[in-house]
Amino acid sequence: MGRSGPFSVRLGVSCVGYIAPAEPPTKEAMEVYSLDLEEKIQLIVKNTEELVTKEELRSLLEENPHPHAYWGFECSGLMHIGMGLVCGSKIKDLIKAGFKFTVFLADWHSWINNKLGGKMENIKLCGEYFKQCFRALGVKGERVRFLWASDIVDDIEYWEKVIRIAKSVTLRRIRRALPIMGRTLDASDIEAAWIFYPCMQAADIFHMKVDVACAGIDQRKVHMLTRDVSEKIGFRKPICLHTPLLVGLKGHKAAVKGKFDENEKIDLSIRSKMSKSIPGSAIFVHDSPEEIKSKIKAAYCPPKIAEGNPIMEIAKYIIFSEMETLEVRRKAEYGGTIEFNSYEELEKIYIKGELHPLDLKEAIANALIEILEPVRRDFERNPELLNRMLQLEVTR
C-alpha cells in the first residue's frame, strides 16, 4: 500500500524501554485473517453470473492478498436495490476477501450518455447521493475509496490510453459494445461522443491499475474488449466478475423492446432488469416500509415458479446475502412459522407449492425493510441530497 496499512504492527518505545502493545487489528483485518484462499474464492464467486477466469483469480490471490477491484457507476438517478444491494453486497464480499475497492463515479461517462439531462451539476449531485447511499449500506472503511472520472481525465496519460485502445479495435467492435450504455445493437442515430465511451471504460481499468473489474452481466462486451486490447498494447489483463441483473418487479412480461445482446438469455436479462424509469418496477434503497410493502404486494410472483420470479430473485441475490435466515410467518392452519437458512431450501419448498406467494411476499417485504433500515435512518438525519434528487427528472 506504500504506507503503514491496517495489517502493519506499530510499536512505540518510551524513554524507559517500554514497548507499547501493538494496535489491535481492525474488524476488516480480522475478517480477512479468518478466511483461507478457497473461502475467499467461494465468497467472491457467490451469486455471480460469470467470472473470467477463476484460475486467474486464484493466481492473483496467491501472489497478492490485497488486490484492487473496481465497479463503475453512471450517475443517472435514484438508487434501486439492484444497484444498492446486489452490487453493494458483492462489493462487501470482495472487501471481506481482502480487496481494496474503488467505487468509480463515472461523471464524464454519464455526461456522454446524456444522463440527467446531460447537465454535469445534476450528475455531480447524483454521485454525492450515491456515496451517501453506499456508505449507509455498509460500503465503507479503510479499503474503500470513491473516485470520480473527473479525477483522472486531467491526466494526459489517460487520454493516451483512450487513443491507443481506439487504434487497437475496429469501429464495428466498438458499436457492438454500445449496449453497455443502454443502447440497442441496431441503434441508428448514434452520437459521435458515444464511440468514446467503451474506449474510456477500458482506459479507466488500465489507468487505475485494476486487478478485478466488476459489473453487471450487461457490461460483458466492454470487459471482453478490454481483455483483448490488453494483449495488444501491453497492459495487464483484468479479471472480470459479472453479477446478474435483478429482474424488475413486473417480471419478463415488462421487458423493453429492442435487442441488446446476441445471447438470448443475456438479452432478456438486460431488457427485463429493474429500472428506475419504469413505474412499479423498482424498489429504492430509501423507500419507506409502506412503499416497500405496497410494491412487493403488487409484484409478479407466480406460484411454484422460481425462474424469472422477481420475488424469488430478491430472496436469492439480496436476502440470503445480507441475512442468515428468512422467517415466513403463517397462521397455524397454514403450516405455522417457518425459517429458511438458504435460498436452496426456500426454492425447494416454493416450487413444490408448499409456500403461498402472499406469505413469501410478506416475508420478503419485512426482510427488505430490516435490511434497508440504516439507509432510511441516514436520510432522515441528512435528507438534503435525497430531496434534491427527487426534484430531478430521473432517466433510465
C-alpha positions in Angstrom: 0.0 0.0 0.0 3.0 2.2 0.2 2.5 3.2 3.8 1.5 1.6 7.1 -1.8 -0.1 6.5 -4.3 -1.9 8.7 -2.2 -5.0 8.8 1.1 -3.4 10.0 2.3 -3.7 13.6 3.2 -0.4 15.2 5.5 -0.4 18.2 6.0 2.5 20.5 9.3 2.7 22.6 9.4 5.0 25.6 12.5 6.5 27.2 12.5 3.7 29.8 12.5 1.0 27.1 8.8 0.0 27.5 7.3 -1.4 24.3 3.7 -0.5 23.9 1.4 -3.3 22.7 0.5 -3.4 19.0 -2.7 -1.7 18.0 -5.5 -4.3 17.8 -6.4 -5.4 14.3 -9.4 -3.7 12.8 -12.7 -5.6 12.2 -11.9 -5.6 8.4 -8.5 -7.1 9.1 -9.9 -9.8 11.3 -12.4 -10.8 8.6 -9.6 -11.3 6.1 -7.5 -13.2 8.6 -10.4 -15.7 9.2 -10.6 -16.7 5.5 -8.4 -19.1 3.7 -7.8 -18.9 -0.1 -10.6 -21.3 -1.1 -13.1 -19.5 1.3 -12.2 -16.2 -0.3 -12.8 -17.5 -3.8 -16.1 -19.1 -2.7 -17.2 -15.7 -1.2 -16.2 -13.8 -4.4 -18.0 -16.1 -6.9 -21.1 -16.4 -4.8 -24.2 -15.1 -6.6 -22.2 -14.2 -9.7 -23.2 -14.8 -13.3 -19.7 -15.2 -14.7 -16.0 -15.0 -13.6 -13.3 -14.6 -16.3 -11.4 -16.5 -15.1 -11.4 -18.5 -11.8 -7.8 -19.7 -12.4 -6.6 -16.1 -12.8 -8.4 -15.1 -9.6 -6.7 -17.9 -7.7 -3.3 -16.9 -9.0 -3.9 -13.3 -8.2 -4.9 -14.0 -4.6 -1.9 -16.3 -4.2 0.5 -13.5 -5.2 -1.3 -10.6 -3.7 -3.6 -10.8 -0.6 -4.9 -7.3 -1.2 -5.6 -6.7 -4.9 -7.5 -3.8 -6.4 -11.1 -4.2 -7.7 -13.5 -1.5 -9.0 -17.1 -1.0 -10.1 -18.1 1.9 -12.3 -21.5 3.5 -11.9 -23.2 6.1 -14.2 -24.8 8.8 -12.1 -28.2 8.5 -13.6 -30.9 8.8 -10.9 -32.3 7.2 -7.8 -30.6 4.1 -6.4 -32.7 0.9 -6.5 -32.0 -2.3 -4.8 -30.5 -3.9 -7.9 -27.7 -1.4 -7.6 -27.5 -0.8 -3.9 -28.0 -4.3 -2.6 -26.9 -6.7 -5.5 -23.9 -4.6 -6.4 -23.3 -3.4 -2.8 -23.4 -6.9 -1.3 -20.8 -8.1 -3.9 -18.5 -5.1 -3.2 -18.7 -6.0 0.5 -17.8 -9.6 -0.3 -14.7 -8.6 -2.1 -13.7 -6.2 0.7 -14.1 -9.1 3.2 -11.9 -11.2 0.9 -9.1 -8.6 1.3 -9.6 -6.4 -1.8 -9.0 -2.7 -1.9 -12.1 -1.4 -3.7 -12.7 1.7 -5.9 -16.3 2.8 -6.4 -15.9 4.8 -9.6 -18.4 7.6 -10.1 -18.5 7.9 -13.9 -19.5 11.5 -14.3 -17.9 12.0 -17.7 -19.5 8.8 -19.0 -22.8 9.9 -17.6 -22.4 13.2 -19.5 -21.6 11.4 -22.7 -24.7 9.2 -22.2 -27.0 12.2 -21.6 -27.9 11.2 -18.1 -29.9 13.6 -16.0 -30.3 15.9 -19.0 -26.6 15.8 -19.7 -26.0 18.5 -17.1 -22.9 18.0 -15.1 -24.2 19.7 -12.0 -27.1 17.2 -11.8 -24.6 14.3 -12.4 -22.4 15.5 -9.6 -25.3 15.8 -7.3 -26.3 12.2 -8.1 -22.7 11.0 -7.4 -22.7 12.5 -4.0 -26.1 10.9 -3.3 -24.7 7.6 -4.4 -21.9 8.0 -1.9 -24.4 8.5 0.9 -26.4 5.5 -0.2 -23.5 3.2 -0.4 -22.0 4.3 2.9 -25.3 3.8 4.6 -25.5 0.3 3.1 -22.1 -0.5 4.6 -19.8 0.1 1.6 -17.2 2.0 3.6 -14.0 1.6 5.6 -10.3 1.8 5.1 -10.2 -0.3 2.0 -12.9 1.6 0.1 -12.5 4.8 -1.9 -14.9 6.8 -4.1 -13.3 8.2 -7.2 -14.8 10.5 -9.9 -13.9 10.1 -13.6 -13.2 13.8 -13.3 -10.3 12.9 -11.0 -8.4 11.0 -13.8 -9.4 12.8 -17.0 -6.9 15.6 -16.4 -4.1 13.2 -16.8 -2.7 13.3 -20.4 -1.7 9.6 -20.0 -5.3 8.7 -19.5 -6.2 10.1 -22.9 -3.2 8.4 -24.5 -4.6 5.1 -23.3 -8.0 6.0 -24.8 -6.4 6.7 -28.2 -4.3 3.6 -28.1 -7.3 1.5 -27.3 -9.3 3.1 -30.1 -6.5 2.4 -32.5 -6.5 -1.3 -31.5 -10.1 -2.1 -32.2 -12.5 -1.7 -35.1 -15.5 0.6 -35.3 -17.7 -2.4 -35.6 -16.4 -3.8 -32.3 -17.0 -0.5 -30.6 -20.6 -0.4 -31.9 -21.2 -3.9 -30.7 -20.3 -2.7 -27.2 -22.7 0.2 -27.1 -25.4 -1.8 -25.3 -23.3 -1.1 -22.2 -24.8 2.4 -22.4 -28.3 1.0 -22.6 -28.4 1.4 -26.4 -29.7 -1.4 -28.7 -27.4 -3.2 -31.1 -29.3 -1.7 -34.1 -29.4 1.9 -32.8 -29.1 4.1 -35.9 -29.0 7.7 -34.5 -25.6 7.4 -32.8 -23.8 10.4 -31.4 -20.1 10.6 -32.2 -19.4 11.0 -28.5 -20.8 7.5 -27.8 -17.9 6.0 -29.6 -15.5 7.3 -26.9 -17.5 5.5 -24.2 -16.2 1.9 -24.5 -12.6 3.2 -25.1 -12.8 5.3 -21.9 -14.3 2.4 -19.9 -11.3 0.2 -20.9 -8.9 3.1 -20.2 -10.4 3.5 -16.7 -9.5 -0.1 -15.9 -5.9 0.3 -17.2 -5.3 3.7 -15.7 -6.4 2.7 -12.2 -4.4 -0.5 -12.4 -7.4 -2.6 -11.7 -6.9 -6.3 -11.0 -10.6 -7.2 -11.0 -13.3 -5.3 -12.9 -16.8 -5.8 -11.5 -20.1 -5.1 -13.3 -23.5 -6.5 -14.2 -23.6 -9.0 -17.0 -24.7 -6.3 -19.4 -21.2 -4.9 -19.3 -19.6 -8.1 -20.5 -18.8 -6.9 -24.0 -16.7 -4.0 -22.9 -14.8 -6.2 -20.4 -14.0 -8.7 -23.1 -12.9 -5.9 -25.3 -10.6 -4.7 -22.5 -9.1 -8.1 -22.1 -8.4 -8.5 -25.8 -6.9 -5.0 -26.1 -4.6 -5.6 -23.1 -2.7 -8.2 -25.0 -2.2 -5.8 -28.0 -1.0 -2.8 -26.1 0.8 -4.4 -23.2 -1.4 -3.7 -20.2 -2.3 -6.2 -17.5 -5.4 -8.2 -18.4 -8.1 -7.6 -15.9 -10.1 -10.4 -14.3 -13.8 -9.8 -14.9 -16.6 -10.5 -12.5 -20.2 -10.2 -13.6 -23.2 -10.2 -11.4 -26.8 -11.0 -12.5 -29.3 -8.2 -13.3 -32.1 -8.2 -10.9 -35.4 -8.5 -12.8 -37.9 -5.8 -12.4 -40.9 -6.3 -10.1 -43.2 -6.8 -13.2 -41.1 -9.7 -14.4 -40.1 -10.5 -18.0 -43.6 -9.5 -19.3 -42.5 -5.9 -18.9 -39.3 -6.3 -20.9 -38.4 -3.3 -23.1 -38.3 -3.7 -26.8 -35.1 -4.0 -28.9 -32.0 -6.2 -29.0 -29.1 -5.6 -26.6 -27.1 -8.9 -26.9 -26.8 -11.8 -29.3 -27.1 -14.2 -26.4 -30.8 -14.6 -25.9 -30.6 -15.2 -22.1 -28.4 -12.1 -21.5 -30.6 -10.1 -23.9 -33.8 -11.0 -21.9 -32.0 -10.2 -18.7 -31.0 -6.7 -19.9 -34.5 -6.0 -21.3 -36.2 -7.1 -18.1 -33.8 -5.6 -15.5 -35.1 -3.5 -12.6 -35.3 0.1 -13.9 -36.0 3.3 -12.1 -37.7 4.7 -15.2 -40.4 2.0 -15.4 -43.2 2.8 -12.9 -43.7 -0.1 -10.4 -40.5 -1.8 -11.5 -38.1 -0.8 -8.8 -37.7 -0.6 -5.0 -35.5 2.3 -4.0 -33.0 1.9 -1.1 -34.6 4.7 0.9 -38.3 3.6 0.3 -40.5 3.7 3.4 -41.7 0.4 4.9 -45.2 1.2 3.5 -43.8 1.7 -0.1 -41.8 -1.5 0.1 -44.8 -3.5 1.3 -47.0 -2.0 -1.4 -44.5 -2.6 -4.2 -43.8 -6.2 -3.1 -47.6 -6.9 -2.8 -48.2 -5.8 -6.4 -45.1 -7.6 -7.8 -45.3 -10.5 -10.2 -44.8 -13.8 -8.3 -46.2 -16.9 -10.0 -46.8 -19.9 -7.7 -44.4 -22.8 -7.9 -42.1 -21.0 -10.3 -38.7 -19.7 -9.3 -37.1 -18.7 -12.6 -37.9 -15.2 -13.7 -39.8 -14.6 -10.4 -38.7 -11.2 -9.1 -39.6 -12.0 -5.5 -37.5 -15.2 -5.6 -34.7 -13.3 -7.2 -34.7 -10.8 -4.4 -34.6 -13.7 -1.9 -31.7 -15.3 -3.7 -29.5 -12.3 -4.6 -30.3 -10.0 -1.7 -32.0 -11.5 1.4 -29.6 -14.5 1.8 -26.6 -12.3 1.0 -27.5 -9.9 3.8 -29.2 -12.2 6.3 -28.6 -15.7 7.6 -32.3 -16.7 7.8 -35.6 -15.8 6.2 -38.6 -16.1 8.5 -42.0 -16.7 7.0 -44.8 -16.1 9.5 -48.0 -18.0 8.8 -51.1 -18.9 10.8 -51.0 -22.4 12.3 -53.7 -23.7 9.9 -51.4 -22.8 7.0 -48.4 -24.5 8.4 -47.2 -22.1 11.0 -44.0 -20.0 11.0 -41.1 -21.5 9.0 -37.5 -20.4 8.8 -35.2 -20.9 5.8 -31.4 -21.0 6.2 -30.6 -20.9 2.5 -32.1 -20.0 -0.9 -32.0 -23.6 -1.9 -34.3 -24.6 1.0 -36.7 -21.8 0.0 -36.7 -22.7 -3.7 -37.4 -26.4 -2.9 -40.4 -25.6 -0.8 -41.7 -22.9 -3.1 -41.7 -24.9 -6.4 -43.5 -27.7 -4.5 -46.3 -25.3 -3.9 -45.9 -25.6 -0.1 -45.4 -21.9 0.3 -48.1 -19.4 -0.9 -46.9 -16.4 -2.9 -48.6 -14.0 -0.4 -46.8 -15.5 2.5 -43.5 -15.3 0.6 -44.1 -11.6 -0.3 -44.8 -10.6 3.2 -41.6 -12.3 4.4 -39.5 -10.7 1.7 -41.0 -7.2 2.4 -40.3 -7.5 6.1 -36.7 -8.6 5.4 -36.1 -5.8 2.9 -37.5 -3.3 5.4 -35.0 -4.5 8.0 -32.0 -4.6 5.6 -32.7 -1.0 4.3 -33.4 0.5 7.8 -29.9 2.0 8.0 -30.4 3.9 4.7 -33.8 5.3 5.8 -32.3 6.4 9.1 -29.4 8.1 7.4 -31.6 10.1 5.0 -33.9 11.0 7.8 -30.9 12.6 9.6 -29.4 14.0 6.4 -32.2 14.5 3.8 -30.7 17.2 1.6 -29.2 15.1 -1.2 -32.3 12.9 -1.4 -34.6 15.9 -1.5 -32.6 17.5 -4.3 -32.5 14.2 -6.2 -36.3 13.9 -6.0 -36.5 17.2 -7.8 -34.5 16.0 -10.8 -36.0 14.2 -13.8 -35.0 10.6 -13.5 -33.8 9.0 -16.7 -33.2 5.3 -17.4 
